[in-house]
């Protein structure tokens, strides 16, 4: 097999490795892997779908690692998961129905939105942390989440099923406003909801005939390795530096799509 045939898959796997590492440390990995697929000649809609399927194992692993933090809100989770699943399915369906031309026109705005969320990530976390500390210890969780929270989760999940970059930051902000608990527990719920959104969207995409399976397989391996490494060395890396790199890359990619 010639290098020319193997090289695109190696590049896709390398991009997924970087995405998995960045997601584990700072977030925003989709801004690396999605543009790489487009640069390799994959149509934008298929690239987005393939990226969702390929990075799905990383979300599952992250959620599993934080499963102990979910116990305090166990009674809320079924309704939250159902809302996230419905939103993820709605976003995935909308993506499949979107034409290639329209999606390419939307991509710069979606990437810039993801960049804005990534840039505000630390500010959101600080404000949530201060608000939660001022509110005092978490009270006994209610049996059912408020309808407003379910609606907000559905809307954020719909965005996640459609594009995905910045979904975790959206969910964390929504949960921090609606629930009173520690930031660690809210982050665990966010991770679990992100996993639900991506699993549902990926399962739907399996039947869309728009997954580039060779790329998805190579990227799945890369994202698992990158996420594992990122989790191991997260304490040694400065997330601000990685975030800045991803932001510069994201703005450049948005400009490239725009032009």
Helices and strands as residue ranges (DSSP letters): H 3-25, H 30-39, H 44-65, G 67-73, H 74-97, H 100-119, H 121-135, H 147-162, H 167-178, H 183-205, H 213-233, G 234-236, H 239-258
